[in-house]
């Protein structure tokens, strides 16, 4: 598939997002943005990269949102982009489920 490509993740509730882990297939994005939104329509860029190298990328992110979007502007290969897994780690806002402050949002 051609570029740009994107994927949107609905978190359900508003979370204080602390970290993302991107696990790319052989076709990866080297130029991409991580956008956040509370309504899934209006987006703000929380992180940008023009040096993505594929493999596993860990991104420290400090944003609060209900939605996350990975927007790939350009792939690192001619075959577009292929994301195998996207892990999201953070805390539920304004409180948390079990009182320890940590919520693993990955499936």
MOGI-V154776 format. One record per backbone hydrogen bond with DSSP energy under -0.5 kcal/mol. NH is the residue of the N-H (numbers start at 0). CO is the residue of the C=O. If there is no record, write none. Layout:
BEGIN
nh	co
NH	CO
NH	CO
END
This chain:
BEGIN
nh	co
3	71
4	71
6	69
8	67
10	8
10	65
11	65
12	10
14	64
15	90
16	14
16	62
17	88
18	88
19	58
20	86
21	56
22	20
22	84
23	21
23	54
24	26
24	81
27	25
29	73
30	73
31	48
32	70
33	46
34	32
34	68
35	43
36	66
42	40
43	35
45	33
46	33
48	31
51	29
56	21
56	54
58	19
58	56
59	57
60	17
60	58
62	16
62	60
64	14
65	36
66	36
67	8
68	34
69	6
70	32
70	68
71	4
71	69
72	30
72	70
73	30
75	27
76	27
79	76
81	26
83	22
83	81
84	22
86	20
88	18
89	102
90	15
92	13
102	89
104	87
104	102
END
